Amino acid sequence: MQERRSEQLLRFLTFLADKKAPATHLYLVGDIFDLWVGDHDYYDEKFGPLIEQIRRIKSNGVKVIYFEGNHDVHVKRYWESRHQIPCYIEEHYDQLGPHLVRIEHGDLINPNDEKYLKYRSFIRQPHMERLAHILPARLIHWLGDRASKQSRKRSSVKRRDSESELRQMIRVYAERTFEKEPYDLIVTGHMHIRDDYTFESRGRKVRSVNLGSWFDEPLVFHLTDDGSEWISVESLPA
Ligand SMILES: [Mn+2]
């Protein structure tokens, strides 16, 4: 994670941990840490201050839920066994007050991203997960640096899709997943396009939110029983 984003994340987490805002749930929707592979002591040290705030938030009684992204991979065992924080790799549904919410990282949204999808099913094989826990973290990072160079190549390919095409994909994905298993709200990330879209299906009002990227603006999506708001981390009181 870039230094500034990491500071902003620490600021937000500390704000929550200090109970400066009421919260019942905290969803971390993947690509929170760059780069994290497997269950290793190494990360306790590397991301110590952030993990400490997440632990404090949980000990305040907030339900913390983690989703793996493509920068934080095979971290389920870490969060579940060391911190009792549930971690999901695919989509997850939760009833939050009046809203049935579907949450997922969002890396299955773009069907044109074939190279990534192939890479995803490759690294998601069970023997790759076992390997991720066994190999020394240092070696993984050496491999990871090479992979992220590849990923940059992949994203330059991805940029063939224009922003409006990507936005359309987010919306189509919502409409399609709603048809399979309905919900009131879907929250995704990964696409780096902040989007808030409402559509009607089966006589129901459905909402799709993509969280966008903190590289554009560090915003947190805050859902309440009667509405929602985007909270700017930069404008949080100290
Ligand atoms: Mn991602």
Boltz pocket constraint, residues with backbone or C-beta under 6 A from the ligand:
constraints:
  - pocket:
      binder: B
      contacts: [[A, 30], [A, 31], [A, 69], [A, 70], [A, 71], [A, 105], [A, 107], [A, 189], [A, 190], [A, 191]]
      max_distance: 6.0
